[in-house]
Amino acid sequence: MTKTRILEIATEQFSRYGVRAVTMEDIARQGGISKKTIYQEFADKKDLVKETIELILEADRKKLNEILESEDGVIEHLVNMSKTVRERLQNMNPVVVFEVQKYFPEAWKIFEDFKVEVIMEDLVSVIEKGKKLGYFRPEIDSQILAKARINQISSMFEPENSSKSSLNLADEQTVLLDHFLHGIFTEEGRSAYTTLKAIDE
């Protein structure tokens, strides 16, 4: 049983049942190994949660880079981002985010840093590229809009907002993203996005 396989099992179990509900015994049982084997790779559960978050975010980072490196990439990026976030939220127990935030501060800090250093930079790049290609209104401020979008995403995970919502996170994310995009699109961008989204679906 490799370290990578342990992380794969932990990711699947945490996503399905929440971080606190899944024990080291559960992960060992799923992998057909002893707890001792897990502790040879990870100091404790906090360490395992931290490395699981790092693995997930690194996969997201690679995906973002691959899309942006294409010749155009802006509309494709938006469609893929919407699809990726929706799939992630549909396959994840909402309690995971709250538990990591409350009980695993080191792991949460990794996510917060990722949000500022990677997602913010990615959004600014996409908006700037989209403005040059005529997809986004030229007068918008990329930094302000990127920050607004990040705040929009973050607000979904606030416990007080989530507990009062009758919508699931995936549906809420789709509506908010659609609202954000149509506020910055030119007619050309709106048409390209709508066409590609219809093909992708």
Secondary structure, 3 states (H helix, E strand, C coil): CCHHHHHHHHHHHHHHHCCCCCCHHHHHHHHCCCHHHHHHHCCCHHHHHHHHHHHHHHHHHHHHHHHHCCCCCHHHHHHHHHHHHHHHHHCCCCHHHHHHHHHCHHHHHHHHHHHHHHHHHHHHHHHHHHHHCCCECCCCCHHHHHHHHHHHHHHHCCHHHHHHCCCCHHHHHHHHHHHHHHHHECHHHHHHHHHHHHHHC
